[in-house]
């Protein structure tokens, strides 16, 4: 028998809990990432620890949570009941151990399966937990899940509660960096869903009095609302909604037991259906569902007993039951929306009138577009058969059962040489490439019609599968990969304008990025360094000493495919495109892409920085 086919007892081995988590981290925290995306593993680690503190608050224990992130060390301190002192080590290091299996202590918990803190522990180079209760304290410390300190229970004058500190392991998370914007967004969601809770992050206070109403106000400027936010609350359910004047597609924020279900699920589907049904019944008109939901900006939060999620990271609800003697999720939401939204519209005729006007406007626009949309779809189908613009990958965001679906990426490139380099060096499983012919059209101020009339925009929309909203988005990461010169910057701006104008939720949900590529290559016969800044270049020169060879990259096309693999693989550097809350999308586009040339010139002059010539001789 050959070595290849030998299969004996020696081939069988059992992994202990921490080995399994470290070997298969994706099963527990989704993708690893480097911190450039909100769903990267380092943020899931923080979330898993905070979830336990939130569950304490929900149970009426501890109204304040303190969080700090300093030099990659994360600390979360709550003032809840504290972990039972005799079980501190077990709770953070034994699988299937936790208080949430006891439904008397935790009725509608998020972290039911007892895996979260164990995953954080196993994936941290250092992990410390301290519990205080009954004027006594217990501390335990771990390294990569291995217990290094099991302190005795001691007397303590500290306030009761739990304190967890951890440092994500750099062996697992390469070259990572925390971005405060993502942590703050997570924290804001927690306070919106738990009115009365105060979270302190690096000393900054976050608190919400109006729940989901505050969340919507964070996501849509007041001047962009068609009518004031409708905010309705009941037992185990809360909803908020309005329509946007400028946004084309629908935007839903959904939550289960305080968990942000970014992939939606049974509750979100029921809510979308309920809004359409209630509006049709109220106005006595059989409006198209897409016309009712067009431009809607809304949020729903439900509490379910023992929720079933479709993955460990809990981004999509699979439950159909509310739990106990309650009706199904769908019936519960339909009944609540039907009764309460209908009542609200009867009591607020001005809002009802504004809503109907918006629906009729959507209907007119849809009919105006119907002819050109059919032509564009036919053109896109033909182009997809013969089109060389899109070089697709095998795994897509909709493949719920595939571990690496969150790595699915579309690079948008310009020019044949750059597209060629990326295409030859990409990972064909998860990385697709879309090639632009040249500079795309400036779509500022144009209607949705232009997306169908412009072949390039239409094909890009078809490639992303976002014509009817981003629910069926095919790639988790949309990466603009252009040269770092004036033309490349202009193309970036035009593409960002396109997404802001027609698909802003792609940016709001953290799907759009800029590819960071190296400016220099510094090497000698033994080592090569790729440098993304003047500082990195100088450091590389010092490390290599002597007179190393230095190359200045002027464009993506001149980087060979073999080298390009280094920049789009595990060490890829991405800069997320984020929206500034202080400025609405309309204001933003008007300022940067509108006809206010003198204002823009003044801004550029006042903010101009003179850089050293990067092509200086070494």
C-alpha positions as CSV (number, residue, x, y, z in Angstrom):
1,X,0.0,0.0,0.0
2,X,1.4,3.4,-0.9
3,X,2.1,6.1,1.7
4,X,-0.6,8.2,0.1
5,X,-3.4,5.8,0.8
6,X,-2.3,4.6,4.2
7,X,-5.1,5.4,6.8
8,X,-4.5,4.0,10.3
9,X,-5.2,5.0,13.9
10,X,-2.1,7.2,13.7
11,X,-4.0,9.4,11.3
12,X,-6.6,10.2,13.9
13,X,-6.1,12.9,16.4
14,X,-8.3,14.9,18.7
15,X,-7.7,18.7,19.0
16,X,-8.4,20.3,22.3
17,X,-10.7,23.4,22.4
18,X,-8.0,26.0,21.8
19,X,-6.1,24.1,19.1
20,X,-9.4,23.7,17.1
21,X,-10.2,27.5,17.4
22,X,-6.6,28.5,16.4
23,X,-6.6,26.0,13.5
24,X,-10.1,27.0,12.2
25,X,-10.6,30.6,13.4
26,X,-13.0,31.3,10.5
27,X,-15.6,28.9,12.0
28,X,-15.8,31.0,15.2
29,X,-15.1,34.6,14.1
30,X,-15.7,34.7,10.3
31,X,-12.8,36.2,8.4
32,X,-9.5,37.3,10.0
33,X,-8.6,40.6,8.1
34,X,-6.4,43.4,9.3
35,X,-8.9,45.8,10.7
36,X,-9.7,47.7,7.5
37,X,-13.2,46.1,7.4
38,X,-15.9,46.3,10.1
39,X,-16.5,42.5,10.0
40,X,-12.8,41.6,10.5
41,X,-12.0,39.2,13.3
42,X,-10.4,41.7,15.7
43,X,-13.8,43.5,15.9
44,X,-15.6,40.3,16.4
45,X,-13.3,39.6,19.4
46,X,-14.4,42.9,21.0
47,X,-18.0,42.2,20.2
48,X,-18.0,38.7,21.8
49,X,-16.7,40.2,25.1
50,X,-19.1,43.2,25.0
51,X,-22.0,40.8,24.3
52,X,-21.5,39.2,27.7
53,X,-21.6,42.7,29.4
54,X,-24.7,43.6,27.4
55,X,-26.5,40.5,28.6
56,X,-25.7,41.5,32.2
57,X,-27.3,44.9,31.5
58,X,-30.4,43.3,29.9
59,X,-30.8,41.2,33.1
60,X,-30.8,44.5,35.1
61,X,-27.2,44.3,36.4
62,X,-24.8,47.2,35.7
63,X,-25.8,50.3,33.7
64,X,-22.2,51.3,32.6
65,X,-19.6,49.5,30.5
66,X,-16.1,50.9,30.1
67,X,-14.1,50.0,27.0
68,X,-10.6,51.0,26.1
69,X,-8.3,50.2,23.1
70,X,-4.7,51.2,23.6
71,X,-1.6,49.8,21.8
72,X,-3.6,46.8,20.6
73,X,-4.7,45.9,24.2
74,X,-8.5,45.8,24.6
75,X,-10.1,46.2,28.0
76,X,-13.8,45.7,28.7
77,X,-15.1,46.4,32.3
78,X,-18.8,46.0,33.3
79,X,-20.5,46.4,36.6
80,X,-22.8,43.4,36.4
81,X,-23.1,40.4,38.7
82,X,-19.6,39.1,38.0
83,X,-18.8,35.5,36.9
84,X,-19.3,33.1,39.8
85,X,-15.8,33.0,41.3
86,X,-15.4,29.2,41.3
87,X,-16.1,29.1,37.6
88,X,-14.0,31.9,36.2
89,X,-11.4,29.7,34.5
90,X,-14.1,27.2,33.2
91,X,-16.3,30.0,31.7
92,X,-13.4,31.4,29.5
93,X,-11.7,28.1,28.7
94,X,-14.2,25.2,28.7
95,X,-16.4,24.7,25.6
96,X,-20.1,24.6,26.3
97,X,-19.8,26.1,29.7
98,X,-21.7,29.3,30.6
99,X,-24.7,30.7,32.5
100,X,-26.7,31.2,29.4
101,X,-27.7,27.6,29.1
102,X,-29.8,28.3,32.2
103,X,-32.8,30.1,30.8
104,X,-33.8,31.2,34.3
105,X,-30.7,33.5,34.4
106,X,-30.7,34.6,30.7
107,X,-34.0,34.7,28.9
108,X,-33.2,36.4,25.6
109,X,-29.4,36.3,25.4
110,X,-27.1,36.8,22.5
111,X,-24.1,34.6,23.4
112,X,-26.0,31.4,24.0
113,X,-23.6,28.8,22.9
114,X,-20.8,29.5,25.3
115,X,-18.1,29.8,22.5
116,X,-17.5,33.6,22.3
117,X,-15.0,34.3,25.2
118,X,-13.3,31.0,24.6
119,X,-12.6,32.1,21.0
120,X,-11.2,35.4,22.2
121,X,-9.0,33.6,24.8
122,X,-7.6,31.1,22.2
123,X,-6.9,33.8,19.6
124,X,-5.2,36.2,22.0
125,X,-1.5,36.3,22.8
126,X,-2.5,37.5,26.3
127,X,-5.9,37.2,28.0
128,X,-6.8,38.3,31.5
129,X,-10.2,38.0,33.3
130,X,-11.1,39.3,36.7
131,X,-14.4,38.8,38.4
132,X,-15.6,40.7,41.5
133,X,-18.6,39.7,43.6
134,X,-19.6,39.5,47.3
135,X,-16.5,41.6,48.1
136,X,-14.2,39.0,46.8
137,X,-12.1,38.8,43.5
138,X,-10.7,36.1,41.3
139,X,-8.1,36.6,38.5
140,X,-7.0,34.2,35.7
141,X,-4.5,34.8,32.9
142,X,-3.9,32.9,29.7
143,X,-1.5,33.0,26.7
144,X,-2.9,31.6,23.4
145,X,-5.6,29.8,25.5
146,X,-3.0,28.2,27.9
147,X,-3.6,29.0,31.6
148,X,-0.6,30.9,33.0
149,X,-2.1,32.3,36.2
150,X,-4.9,30.9,38.4
151,X,-5.0,33.2,41.3
152,X,-6.7,32.4,44.6
153,X,-9.9,34.1,45.5
154,X,-9.1,37.2,47.6
155,X,-10.9,39.9,49.5
156,X,-11.6,43.0,47.4
157,X,-13.1,46.5,47.8
158,X,-13.7,46.9,44.1
159,X,-17.2,47.3,42.7
160,X,-18.8,44.0,41.5
161,X,-18.5,43.0,37.9
162,X,-16.2,41.5,35.3
163,X,-13.1,42.9,33.6
164,X,-11.6,41.3,30.5
165,X,-8.3,42.4,28.9
166,X,-6.9,40.8,25.7
167,X,-4.4,41.3,22.9
168,X,-5.2,39.7,19.6
169,X,-2.4,37.3,18.6
170,X,-0.3,38.7,15.8
171,X,0.5,35.1,14.7
172,X,-3.2,34.8,13.7
173,X,-4.0,38.4,12.8
174,X,-1.2,39.7,10.6
175,X,-0.3,43.4,10.6
176,X,-3.6,44.4,12.1
177,X,-4.8,47.8,13.2
178,X,-7.9,48.9,15.2
179,X,-9.9,51.7,13.5
180,X,-11.9,53.6,16.1
181,X,-14.6,54.5,13.6
182,X,-15.7,50.8,13.5
183,X,-15.6,50.3,17.2
184,X,-17.6,53.5,17.7
185,X,-20.3,52.4,15.2
186,X,-20.6,49.1,17.1
187,X,-20.9,50.9,20.5
188,X,-23.5,53.3,19.1
189,X,-25.6,50.3,18.0
190,X,-25.3,48.8,21.5
191,X,-26.6,52.0,23.1
192,X,-29.4,52.5,20.5
193,X,-30.6,49.0,21.3
194,X,-30.3,49.4,25.1
195,X,-31.7,52.8,26.1
196,X,-30.4,53.8,29.5
197,X,-27.1,52.0,29.0
198,X,-23.9,54.2,29.1
199,X,-20.8,53.0,27.3
200,X,-17.5,54.8,27.8
201,X,-14.9,54.3,25.0
202,X,-11.5,55.7,25.6
203,X,-13.2,58.2,28.0
204,X,-15.8,59.3,25.4
205,X,-19.4,58.8,26.6
206,X,-22.1,57.1,24.4
207,X,-25.8,57.0,25.5
208,X,-29.2,56.9,23.8
209,X,-32.6,58.0,25.0
210,X,-34.6,57.3,21.8
211,X,-33.3,54.0,20.6
212,X,-33.8,53.2,16.9
213,X,-34.9,56.8,16.3
214,X,-31.4,57.9,17.2
215,X,-29.9,55.3,15.0
216,X,-31.9,56.5,11.9
217,X,-30.9,60.1,12.7
218,X,-27.3,59.0,12.7
219,X,-27.8,57.5,9.2
220,X,-29.9,60.1,7.4
221,X,-29.7,63.9,7.6
222,X,-32.9,65.7,8.7
223,X,-33.1,67.7,5.5
224,X,-33.0,64.4,3.5
225,X,-36.1,63.0,5.3
226,X,-39.4,63.0,3.3
227,X,-41.2,63.0,6.7
228,X,-40.3,62.8,10.4
229,X,-39.1,59.4,11.6
230,X,-42.0,57.0,12.5
231,X,-40.9,55.3,15.8
232,X,-42.9,52.5,17.2
233,X,-42.2,50.2,20.2
234,X,-43.9,47.2,21.8
235,X,-43.0,44.1,23.8
236,X,-39.9,42.5,22.2
237,X,-40.1,44.7,19.1
238,X,-39.1,48.2,18.1
239,X,-39.2,49.8,14.6
240,X,-38.2,53.1,13.0
241,X,-38.6,54.3,9.4
242,X,-38.7,57.2,7.0
243,X,-38.1,57.8,3.3
244,X,-35.0,59.5,1.9
245,X,-35.4,62.4,-0.7
246,X,-32.1,61.6,-2.4
247,X,-31.4,57.9,-1.9
248,X,-32.5,55.4,-4.6
249,X,-32.4,52.0,-2.9
250,X,-33.9,50.7,0.4
251,X,-31.8,50.6,3.6
252,X,-32.6,48.3,6.5
253,X,-30.8,48.0,9.8
254,X,-31.9,44.8,11.6
255,X,-31.2,43.4,15.1
256,X,-32.0,40.3,17.1
257,X,-31.4,40.3,20.9
258,X,-29.1,43.3,20.4
259,X,-27.1,41.5,17.6
260,X,-26.6,43.4,14.4
261,X,-27.8,41.0,11.7
262,X,-26.0,42.5,8.7
263,X,-27.2,39.6,6.5
264,X,-30.8,40.1,7.5
265,X,-32.9,37.0,8.0
266,X,-36.5,35.9,8.8
267,X,-37.2,39.1,10.9
268,X,-36.0,41.5,8.2
269,X,-37.9,39.7,5.4
270,X,-41.1,39.8,7.5
271,X,-40.6,43.6,8.3
272,X,-40.1,44.4,4.5
273,X,-43.3,42.4,3.7
274,X,-45.2,44.0,6.6
275,X,-44.4,47.6,5.6
276,X,-45.7,46.9,2.0
277,X,-48.8,45.1,3.2
278,X,-49.7,47.8,5.7
279,X,-49.2,50.7,3.3
280,X,-51.2,49.0,0.5
281,X,-54.1,48.4,3.0
282,X,-54.0,51.9,4.4
283,X,-54.1,53.6,1.0
284,X,-56.4,51.0,-0.6
285,X,-54.0,50.7,-3.5
286,X,-52.1,47.7,-4.8
287,X,-48.8,49.5,-5.1
288,X,-45.7,47.6,-6.4
289,X,-43.6,46.4,-3.4
290,X,-40.5,48.0,-4.9
291,X,-42.3,51.4,-5.2
292,X,-43.3,51.3,-1.5
293,X,-39.8,50.3,-0.3
294,X,-37.8,52.5,-2.7
295,X,-35.7,55.1,-0.7
296,X,-36.9,53.7,2.6
297,X,-34.5,54.0,5.5
298,X,-35.5,51.9,8.4
299,X,-34.5,49.7,11.4
300,X,-36.1,46.8,13.3
301,X,-35.1,45.2,16.6
302,X,-36.7,42.0,17.9
303,X,-36.1,39.8,21.0
304,X,-36.4,36.1,20.4
305,X,-36.1,33.2,22.8
306,X,-33.2,30.9,21.9
307,X,-32.5,32.4,18.4
308,X,-31.0,30.3,15.7
309,X,-28.4,32.0,13.6
310,X,-27.0,30.8,10.3
311,X,-23.4,31.2,11.4
312,X,-21.3,31.6,14.6
313,X,-20.8,35.3,13.9
314,X,-24.7,35.7,14.1
315,X,-25.1,37.9,11.1
316,X,-28.3,36.2,9.7
317,X,-31.3,35.0,11.7
318,X,-32.7,31.6,10.7
319,X,-35.3,31.3,13.5
320,X,-39.0,31.2,12.4
321,X,-40.3,31.0,16.0
322,X,-40.4,33.8,18.6
323,X,-40.2,31.2,21.4
324,X,-42.6,30.1,24.2
325,X,-46.3,30.5,23.4
326,X,-45.7,33.4,21.0
327,X,-46.6,33.2,17.2
328,X,-44.0,32.8,14.5
329,X,-41.5,35.6,13.8
330,X,-43.3,36.5,10.6
331,X,-46.8,36.6,12.2
332,X,-45.6,38.5,15.2
333,X,-43.9,41.3,13.1
334,X,-46.8,41.4,10.5
335,X,-49.4,41.9,13.4
336,X,-47.3,44.5,15.2
337,X,-46.6,46.6,12.0
338,X,-50.1,46.3,10.7
339,X,-51.7,47.5,13.9
340,X,-49.2,50.2,14.9
341,X,-48.1,51.6,11.6
342,X,-51.7,51.8,10.4
343,X,-52.7,53.7,13.6
344,X,-49.8,56.1,13.2
345,X,-50.7,56.9,9.6
346,X,-54.3,57.6,10.6
347,X,-53.2,59.9,13.4
348,X,-50.6,61.7,11.3
349,X,-52.3,62.5,7.9
350,X,-49.4,64.9,6.9
351,X,-46.9,62.1,7.1
352,X,-49.2,59.7,5.2
353,X,-49.6,62.3,2.4
354,X,-45.8,62.7,2.1
355,X,-45.3,59.0,2.1
356,X,-47.9,58.5,-0.7
357,X,-46.3,61.3,-2.8
358,X,-42.9,59.5,-2.5
359,X,-44.5,56.2,-3.5
360,X,-46.2,57.8,-6.6
361,X,-42.9,59.4,-7.5
362,X,-41.2,56.0,-7.3
363,X,-43.9,54.5,-9.5
364,X,-43.4,57.3,-12.2
365,X,-39.7,56.8,-12.2
366,X,-40.0,53.0,-12.5
367,X,-42.3,53.3,-15.5
368,X,-40.0,55.9,-17.1
369,X,-37.1,53.4,-16.7
370,X,-39.0,50.2,-17.7
371,X,-38.1,50.4,-21.4
372,X,-34.5,51.3,-21.0
373,X,-34.1,48.9,-18.1
374,X,-35.1,46.0,-20.3
375,X,-32.7,47.0,-23.0
376,X,-29.9,47.4,-20.5
377,X,-30.6,44.0,-18.9
378,X,-30.5,42.3,-22.3
379,X,-27.3,44.1,-23.1
380,X,-25.8,43.1,-19.8
381,X,-26.7,39.5,-20.3
382,X,-25.1,39.4,-23.8
383,X,-22.1,41.3,-22.4
384,X,-21.8,38.8,-19.5
385,X,-21.5,35.9,-22.0
386,X,-18.7,37.6,-24.0
387,X,-17.6,40.3,-21.7
388,X,-14.0,40.6,-20.9
389,X,-14.6,43.4,-18.4
390,X,-15.5,41.0,-15.5
391,X,-13.1,38.2,-14.6
392,X,-15.2,36.5,-12.0
393,X,-14.2,34.4,-9.0
394,X,-15.7,31.1,-7.6
395,X,-16.9,32.2,-4.2
396,X,-19.5,35.0,-3.6
397,X,-21.0,36.7,-0.6
398,X,-24.3,34.9,-1.1
399,X,-22.6,31.5,-0.6
400,X,-23.7,31.3,3.1
401,X,-22.2,27.8,3.7
402,X,-18.7,28.8,2.5
403,X,-16.3,29.9,5.2
404,X,-14.4,32.3,2.8
405,X,-17.4,34.1,1.4
406,X,-16.5,37.2,3.5
407,X,-13.2,37.3,1.6
408,X,-15.0,37.7,-1.8
409,X,-13.6,40.8,-3.4
410,X,-14.1,42.7,-6.7
411,X,-11.2,44.9,-7.8
412,X,-12.2,47.8,-10.1
413,X,-9.2,48.7,-12.2
414,X,-8.4,51.0,-15.0
415,X,-6.4,50.1,-18.2
416,X,-5.3,46.8,-19.6
417,X,-1.9,46.6,-17.9
418,X,-3.1,47.1,-14.4
419,X,-6.1,44.7,-15.0
420,X,-3.7,42.2,-16.5
421,X,-1.3,42.3,-13.4
422,X,-4.2,41.8,-10.9
423,X,-5.9,39.1,-13.0
424,X,-2.7,37.1,-13.3
425,X,-1.8,37.4,-9.6
426,X,-5.3,37.2,-7.9
427,X,-6.8,34.3,-5.9
428,X,-9.3,32.9,-8.5
429,X,-11.5,31.5,-5.6
430,X,-12.3,34.8,-3.9
431,X,-11.0,37.7,-6.1
432,X,-12.7,39.1,-9.2
433,X,-11.6,41.9,-11.5
434,X,-13.7,44.5,-13.3
435,X,-11.8,46.6,-15.9
436,X,-12.7,50.2,-16.8
437,X,-12.0,51.5,-20.3
438,X,-10.9,54.9,-19.0
439,X,-12.4,57.6,-16.9
440,X,-16.0,56.9,-16.0
441,X,-18.7,59.4,-16.4
442,X,-19.3,62.1,-13.7
443,X,-22.7,61.0,-12.5
444,X,-23.3,63.8,-10.1
445,X,-26.8,65.2,-10.3
446,X,-27.9,62.6,-12.8
447,X,-31.0,60.3,-12.4
448,X,-30.9,56.5,-12.1
449,X,-31.5,56.4,-15.9
450,X,-27.8,57.1,-16.5
451,X,-26.9,53.8,-14.7
452,X,-28.8,51.9,-17.5
453,X,-27.8,54.2,-20.4
454,X,-24.1,54.1,-19.6
455,X,-22.8,50.7,-20.6
456,X,-19.9,50.7,-18.1
457,X,-22.2,51.6,-15.1
458,X,-24.8,49.1,-16.2
459,X,-22.2,46.3,-16.4
460,X,-20.7,47.3,-13.0
461,X,-24.2,47.2,-11.4
462,X,-24.9,43.8,-13.0
463,X,-21.5,42.4,-11.8
464,X,-22.3,43.5,-8.2
465,X,-26.0,42.4,-8.5
466,X,-27.2,45.5,-6.7
467,X,-29.9,46.7,-9.1
468,X,-32.7,46.0,-6.5
469,X,-30.6,46.8,-3.4
470,X,-27.6,45.4,-1.8
471,X,-29.3,42.3,-0.2
472,X,-27.9,40.1,-3.0
473,X,-24.5,41.8,-3.2
474,X,-22.0,39.4,-4.8
475,X,-18.8,40.6,-3.2
476,X,-18.1,41.6,0.4
477,X,-15.3,43.9,-0.6
478,X,-15.4,46.3,-3.5
479,X,-11.9,47.6,-4.0
480,X,-11.0,50.6,-6.2
481,X,-7.5,49.8,-7.6
482,X,-6.2,52.8,-9.5
483,X,-2.8,54.5,-9.8
484,X,-1.8,56.9,-7.1
485,X,-1.4,59.8,-9.6
486,X,-3.7,62.6,-10.6
487,X,-5.6,60.6,-13.1
488,X,-6.0,57.6,-10.7
489,X,-7.3,60.0,-8.0
490,X,-9.8,61.4,-10.4
491,X,-11.1,58.0,-11.4
492,X,-11.4,57.1,-7.6
493,X,-13.5,60.3,-7.1
494,X,-15.8,59.5,-10.1
495,X,-16.4,56.0,-8.9
496,X,-17.1,57.1,-5.3
497,X,-19.5,59.7,-6.7
498,X,-21.3,56.9,-8.6
499,X,-21.7,54.8,-5.4
500,X,-22.7,57.8,-3.3
501,X,-25.2,58.9,-5.8
502,X,-26.9,55.6,-6.4
503,X,-25.8,53.0,-3.8
504,X,-24.7,54.9,-0.7
505,X,-25.6,51.9,1.6
506,X,-22.6,50.1,0.1
507,X,-20.4,52.7,1.7
508,X,-22.6,53.0,4.9
509,X,-22.3,49.2,5.4
510,X,-18.5,49.3,4.9
511,X,-18.1,47.5,1.6
512,X,-16.1,50.1,-0.4
513,X,-12.3,50.4,-0.2
514,X,-9.2,51.9,-1.9
515,X,-6.3,49.6,-2.6
516,X,-3.1,50.8,-1.0
517,X,-0.1,50.0,-3.2
518,X,3.6,50.4,-2.5
519,X,5.4,53.5,-3.7
520,X,8.9,51.9,-3.5
521,X,10.7,48.6,-3.7
522,X,14.0,48.5,-1.7
523,X,16.1,45.4,-2.0
524,X,19.5,43.8,-2.0
525,X,20.5,40.2,-3.0
526,X,19.0,38.7,0.2
527,X,15.9,40.7,1.1
528,X,13.1,42.8,-0.5
529,X,11.0,45.4,1.2
530,X,7.9,47.0,-0.3
531,X,7.3,50.5,1.2
532,X,4.1,52.4,1.3
533,X,5.6,55.7,2.6
534,X,8.8,57.7,2.7
535,X,9.3,56.6,6.3
536,X,9.0,52.9,5.5
537,X,11.5,53.5,2.6
538,X,14.0,55.1,5.0
539,X,13.6,52.3,7.5
540,X,14.1,49.7,4.8
541,X,17.3,51.4,3.7
542,X,18.6,51.4,7.3
543,X,17.8,47.7,7.6
544,X,19.6,46.7,4.4
545,X,22.6,49.1,4.9
546,X,25.1,49.5,2.1
547,X,23.6,50.7,-1.2
548,X,20.4,48.8,-1.9
549,X,18.6,49.0,-5.2
550,X,15.5,51.3,-5.0
551,X,12.6,51.4,-7.5
552,X,9.9,54.0,-7.5
553,X,6.5,52.5,-8.7
554,X,4.7,55.0,-10.9
555,X,1.6,52.9,-11.7
556,X,0.0,49.5,-11.1
557,X,0.8,48.4,-14.7
558,X,4.5,48.4,-14.2
559,X,4.4,46.1,-11.1
560,X,4.8,42.5,-12.4
561,X,2.1,39.9,-11.7
562,X,4.6,37.9,-9.5
563,X,5.1,41.0,-7.3
564,X,1.5,42.1,-7.4
565,X,0.6,38.8,-5.5
566,X,2.3,40.3,-2.5
567,X,0.0,43.3,-2.4
568,X,-3.4,41.6,-2.8
569,X,-2.8,38.5,-0.7
570,X,-2.6,38.0,3.1
571,X,-0.7,41.3,3.5
572,X,-3.2,43.4,1.4
573,X,-3.6,47.0,2.7
574,X,-7.0,48.6,2.2
575,X,-8.3,52.0,3.1
576,X,-12.0,52.0,3.9
577,X,-14.2,54.7,2.3
578,X,-16.3,56.2,5.2
579,X,-19.0,58.8,5.3
580,X,-18.7,61.8,7.5
581,X,-21.8,62.2,9.6
582,X,-21.4,66.0,9.8
583,X,-22.1,66.3,6.0
584,X,-25.1,64.8,4.1
585,X,-24.4,62.9,0.9
586,X,-26.0,65.7,-1.1
587,X,-23.8,68.3,0.5
588,X,-20.7,66.1,0.0
589,X,-21.4,65.6,-3.7
590,X,-22.3,69.2,-4.3
591,X,-19.1,70.4,-2.7
592,X,-16.7,68.0,-4.4
593,X,-18.4,67.4,-7.8
594,X,-20.8,70.4,-8.2
595,X,-20.2,73.7,-9.9
596,X,-19.0,75.6,-6.9
597,X,-15.5,76.0,-8.3
598,X,-14.4,79.0,-6.3
599,X,-15.3,77.4,-2.9
600,X,-13.5,74.2,-3.9
601,X,-10.4,76.1,-5.0
602,X,-10.3,78.0,-1.7
603,X,-10.6,74.7,0.2
604,X,-7.8,73.1,-1.8
605,X,-5.5,76.1,-1.3
606,X,-6.2,76.2,2.5
607,X,-5.6,72.5,2.9
608,X,-2.7,72.0,0.4
609,X,0.3,70.2,1.9
610,X,3.6,70.4,0.2
611,X,5.3,67.0,0.2
612,X,9.0,66.2,-0.2
613,X,9.9,64.9,-3.6
614,X,9.5,61.1,-3.2
615,X,11.9,60.4,-6.0
616,X,14.9,61.7,-4.3
617,X,18.2,59.9,-4.9
618,X,19.4,57.6,-2.1
